[in-house]
Amino acid sequence: MELVQFIKRVADYYDDCSLDFPSIVALKDESGLEKQEDTVHGMPYVLVEQHANCEDCYWGYLYFPLKKRKYIKVPFYM
């Protein structure tokens, strides 16, 4: 999937969030991240790291798999 198309799909799917610029990262340890299979079309799953600022305010990162241990990291704010 082309990067521009991927970013558009992520923005459309997570339309209740503000998204920041993605980066490519290597993860050595995936523990502590929530695996969700209900995600953007074309992706098998997403790993989610979420933190709370207050009762209704959340921020964190979405990690979309690229290849073994490499992910597209997308910061989000709600």
C-alpha positions in Angstrom: 0.0 0.0 0.0 1.3 3.4 -0.9 2.2 5.7 2.0 -0.2 8.5 1.1 -3.1 6.0 0.7 -2.2 4.4 4.0 -2.2 7.8 5.9 -5.6 8.6 4.3 -7.0 5.3 5.4 -5.7 5.8 9.0 -7.1 9.3 9.1 -10.5 8.1 7.9 -10.7 5.1 10.2 -9.6 7.0 13.3 -11.6 10.1 12.5 -12.4 10.8 16.2 -8.6 11.3 16.9 -6.1 14.0 16.0 -3.2 12.3 14.4 0.4 13.5 14.2 3.1 12.8 11.6 4.0 9.0 11.4 7.5 7.6 11.8 9.1 4.2 11.3 10.4 2.5 14.4 11.8 -0.8 15.6 10.2 -2.4 18.6 12.2 -4.9 20.6 9.5 -5.6 23.1 5.7 -5.5 22.3 4.6 -6.3 25.8 2.4 -3.6 27.3 0.9 -2.8 23.9 -2.7 -3.8 23.2 -3.2 -5.8 20.0 -6.4 -4.9 18.1 -7.4 -6.8 14.9 -10.2 -4.3 14.1 -8.3 -1.7 12.2 -7.5 -0.1 8.9 -8.3 -2.2 5.8 -5.2 -3.9 4.5 -3.5 -4.2 7.9 -3.7 -7.4 9.9 -3.6 -5.7 13.3 -2.5 -2.6 15.1 -0.7 -2.3 18.4 -2.0 0.5 20.7 -0.2 2.3 23.5 -2.7 4.6 25.3 -2.3 7.0 28.2 -4.9 9.2 29.9 -4.4 12.9 30.7 -7.8 13.3 32.4 -11.1 11.4 32.5 -11.9 12.0 28.8 -8.5 12.9 27.3 -6.3 10.3 25.8 -3.0 10.2 23.9 -0.8 7.5 22.7 0.6 5.7 19.6 -0.7 3.4 17.0 1.8 0.9 15.7 1.1 -0.6 12.3 3.3 -3.6 11.2 5.7 -3.2 8.3 7.9 -6.2 8.7 9.4 -8.2 11.6 9.9 -5.8 14.5 9.4 -2.7 12.2 6.3 -0.5 12.6 4.8 2.7 11.4 4.2 4.7 14.6 1.4 7.2 14.5 0.9 9.5 17.5 -2.8 10.3 18.4 -4.7 12.6 20.7 -8.4 12.4 21.8 
